[in-house]
Amino acid sequence: MNIFIPRSVHDVRLLLTDPLFKNSAYILASNIMGTVFSFLFWIVAARLYPKEDVGVATALLASTGLLILLTRFGLDQSIIRFFPSGDKNKILSTTIAVSTGFALFFGVVYIMGIDIWSPELQIVRLYPLIFLGILGVESATHYVGLSFLAMRKSEYTFLRNLFGGTRILLLFPLAFGAALGIFSAYGLAILLAFTVSLIFLFRLGIRPARVDRPFLQESFQYSSGTYVAGLLALLPAQILPILVLNVLGATQAADYYIAFTMTSVLFIIPQSVTMSHFVEGSHGESLKTITVKSLAVIFAALTPAVILLYVFGGFFLSLLGKSYVEGLDLLQVMVISSFFVAFQQTYLSIKKIQKDIKELIAISGLTFVLLVGLSYTFMMQFGIVGIGYAWVLGYGILALIILVQIQRSKWLK
């Protein structure tokens, strides 16, 4: 298939109005903006608050994030897949009610067992309503944002995240609140973003509705399958820092974490474009057409970003401290893997569009096994840089398998 290359002002206008390109651009801009806001948020917090308070606040936010992750149940993927053809009012209301309801339930369990889970976070027991309130709003806001993407209105997600950036400003008046001040600044900003999102939803004709049991029954297999696949895909990022710490020690663990964090910035590109790819496929667009276009956009944006980080990676690491430059070799190897990650992300999106749950779980499970297994093996042989080799080889093997699978697929013939 020929890839569309703009050669005139008219062609550029056509490209800018293309739903895949437009939504990809908004999603990418939104993700980059969120990363920048998060970076600035913690920089300001570190200057205004004692280090101990910052540490407690990060644990609080990690707690809410984990609870929301565990209670998605794959419904976040079902919103995008079923929104175009289903009752939007019922789907969104049902998703928020079920996921947020379970998040709050687990939140109560978390507070009651805080002596077991995290004794250092007794603050959640002192202020349970604040903790649960922020947890509930953050959960609901997440699904509202996904509904905008499902309706091809990613500009509303961008605006919502823009209001979320007010958390940086809120750090100043709440400085008296110690760790709770940081946590509350984040929560109030999310509440503002949620309120604005409700206004956008009202303008789009979305209204509250009762829980729709038929939707839950219809989407159960799909939701549960994507939930398992999502956990398998996310687990390596959670396990590897602990693995590095236990095998190579705290210093090497810090080098790995910083290199991984910088490389993750590159992953925003395929993640953003494949989200738009998933949306377009769910709306019935030609799978072959949107896949070729998505890969073209990904590699056009990813190539200069990889070159930039590869060449100037040492400089970026030195901004954090001279000792972090020791992780440069790892960083330079890991950034190469982002090209192979693009194939994996695109293929997972294809399988979600096709509702091929078995293949989705198989690829996600293979990703987990390859990354964790090879990282441990190569780490023992080559040290910290071995993890980079594992990522390139692991994702490279996945890319090869995916290309073979795509060649066999009927939708390419």
BELURTA-V276061 format. One record per residue. N is the residue number from 1. PSI is psi as a letter, one per 30 degrees, with the letter a starting at -180 (999 if undefined). Layout:
BEGIN
[[N | PSI] [N | PSI]]
END
This chain:
BEGIN
[[1 | k] [2 | k] [3 | k] [4 | k] [5 | j] [6 | k] [7 | g] [8 | l] [9 | e] [10 | e] [11 | e] [12 | e] [13 | e] [14 | e] [15 | e] [16 | f] [17 | f] [18 | k] [19 | e] [20 | e] [21 | e] [22 | e] [23 | e] [24 | e] [25 | e] [26 | e] [27 | e] [28 | e] [29 | e] [30 | e] [31 | e] [32 | e] [33 | e] [34 | e] [35 | e] [36 | e] [37 | e] [38 | e] [39 | e] [40 | e] [41 | e] [42 | f] [43 | e] [44 | e] [45 | e] [46 | f] [47 | f] [48 | f] [49 | l] [50 | l] [51 | e] [52 | e] [53 | e] [54 | e] [55 | e] [56 | e] [57 | e] [58 | e] [59 | e] [60 | e] [61 | e] [62 | e] [63 | e] [64 | e] [65 | e] [66 | e] [67 | e] [68 | e] [69 | e] [70 | f] [71 | g] [72 | e] [73 | g] [74 | f] [75 | f] [76 | e] [77 | e] [78 | e] [79 | e] [80 | e] [81 | e] [82 | f] [83 | e] [84 | e] [85 | f] [86 | a] [87 | j] [88 | e] [89 | e] [90 | e] [91 | e] [92 | e] [93 | e] [94 | e] [95 | e] [96 | e] [97 | e] [98 | e] [99 | e] [100 | e] [101 | e] [102 | e] [103 | e] [104 | e] [105 | e] [106 | e] [107 | e] [108 | e] [109 | e] [110 | e] [111 | e] [112 | e] [113 | g] [114 | f] [115 | f] [116 | e] [117 | e] [118 | i] [119 | f] [120 | f] [121 | h] [122 | f] [123 | f] [124 | f] [125 | f] [126 | e] [127 | i] [128 | e] [129 | e] [130 | e] [131 | e] [132 | e] [133 | e] [134 | e] [135 | e] [136 | e] [137 | e] [138 | e] [139 | e] [140 | e] [141 | e] [142 | e] [143 | e] [144 | e] [145 | e] [146 | e] [147 | e] [148 | e] [149 | e] [150 | f] [151 | g] [152 | h] [153 | h] [154 | f] [155 | f] [156 | e] [157 | e] [158 | e] [159 | e] [160 | e] [161 | f] [162 | e] [163 | e] [164 | f] [165 | f] [166 | f] [167 | f] [168 | e] [169 | e] [170 | f] [171 | e] [172 | e] [173 | f] [174 | g] [175 | f] [176 | f] [177 | g] [178 | b] [179 | e] [180 | f] [181 | e] [182 | e] [183 | e] [184 | e] [185 | e] [186 | e] [187 | e] [188 | e] [189 | e] [190 | e] [191 | e] [192 | e] [193 | e] [194 | e] [195 | e] [196 | e] [197 | e] [198 | e] [199 | e] [200 | e] [201 | e] [202 | e] [203 | f] [204 | g] [205 | g] [206 | k] [207 | l] [208 | k] [209 | l] [210 | l] [211 | k] [212 | j] [213 | e] [214 | e] [215 | e] [216 | e] [217 | e] [218 | e] [219 | g] [220 | e] [221 | e] [222 | e] [223 | e] [224 | e] [225 | e] [226 | f] [227 | e] [228 | e] [229 | e] [230 | e] [231 | e] [232 | e] [233 | e] [234 | f] [235 | e] [236 | e] [237 | f] [238 | e] [239 | e] [240 | e] [241 | e] [242 | e] [243 | e] [244 | e] [245 | e] [246 | e] [247 | e] [248 | f] [249 | l] [250 | e] [251 | e] [252 | e] [253 | e] [254 | e] [255 | e] [256 | e] [257 | e] [258 | e] [259 | e] [260 | e] [261 | e] [262 | e] [263 | e] [264 | f] [265 | e] [266 | e] [267 | f] [268 | e] [269 | e] [270 | e] [271 | e] [272 | e] [273 | e] [274 | f] [275 | e] [276 | e] [277 | e] [278 | e] [279 | e] [280 | e] [281 | e] [282 | f] [283 | g] [284 | g] [285 | l] [286 | k] [287 | e] [288 | e] [289 | e] [290 | f] [291 | e] [292 | e] [293 | e] [294 | e] [295 | e] [296 | e] [297 | e] [298 | e] [299 | f] [300 | e] [301 | e] [302 | e] [303 | e] [304 | e] [305 | e] [306 | e] [307 | e] [308 | e] [309 | e] [310 | e] [311 | e] [312 | g] [313 | e] [314 | e] [315 | e] [316 | e] [317 | e] [318 | f] [319 | f] [320 | f] [321 | k] [322 | e] [323 | f] [324 | f] [325 | f] [326 | f] [327 | g] [328 | e] [329 | e] [330 | e] [331 | e] [332 | e] [333 | e] [334 | e] [335 | f] [336 | e] [337 | f] [338 | f] [339 | e] [340 | e] [341 | e] [342 | e] [343 | e] [344 | e] [345 | e] [346 | e] [347 | e] [348 | e] [349 | e] [350 | e] [351 | e] [352 | e] [353 | e] [354 | f] [355 | h] [356 | i] [357 | e] [358 | e] [359 | e] [360 | e] [361 | e] [362 | e] [363 | e] [364 | e] [365 | e] [366 | e] [367 | e] [368 | e] [369 | e] [370 | e] [371 | e] [372 | e] [373 | e] [374 | e] [375 | e] [376 | e] [377 | e] [378 | f] [379 | e] [380 | f] [381 | e] [382 | f] [383 | a] [384 | e] [385 | f] [386 | f] [387 | e] [388 | e] [389 | e] [390 | e] [391 | e] [392 | e] [393 | e] [394 | e] [395 | f] [396 | e] [397 | e] [398 | e] [399 | e] [400 | e] [401 | e] [402 | e] [403 | e] [404 | e] [405 | e] [406 | e] [407 | f] [408 | f] [409 | k] [410 | f] [411 | f] [412 | f] [413 | 999]]
END
